[in-house]
């Protein structure tokens, strides 16, 4: 997979780098985020609620790796409309959240 110059994704009021250690855009992470959106595993629309906390070992909705207590976990909530509506919640690493934010706004 070719890499392109790095980018950043805006998360709330600060900017999070989605670049790899070499300073180039983490194409693999962005590809995983795009695949999660295109497959329907993650919605493309704005979440109804977003909050952060420490991870507890649950898998990330983008990369599938555990979100350990030493990492920030972002939870995004999507309310479903209609009678008996449910709530969908997804947990993501901070960098995975930034990649999802960037990819969903570019599709």
C-alpha positions, 0 to 999 in steps of 0.5 A, a space after each residue: 500500500 502506498 503512503 501519501 503525505 500525512 494528515 491530521 483529523 480534528 477531534 472535538 477541540 484539538 487535533 490528533 495526528 493520524 500519521 505513522 511514526 515516519 510522519 506519513 499518513 497511516 494509510 492502513 488505519 484510514 483504510 480500516 476506517 473506510 472499510 468499517 464505514 463502507 461495510 456498514 459496521 460504523 455509520 457515516 453520519 454524525 454521532 448523537 453523543 460522543 465521550 471519552 474515557 480510559 479503555 477497559 479491554 473492549 475491541 476497537 470498532 475500527 482496528 479490532 485491537 483491545 482498547 487497554 486502560 492506558 489508552 483513551 477510548 472514544 465511545 460514539 452513540 447513534 440513536 435510532 429513530 422510531 418506536 422502541 428505538 435502540 441505541 448503537 454504541 461503538 468504542 474506538 481508540 483515539 487515533 481510530 476515532 480521528 481516522 473514522 472522522 476524517 474518512 466519513 467526511 470524505 466519502 
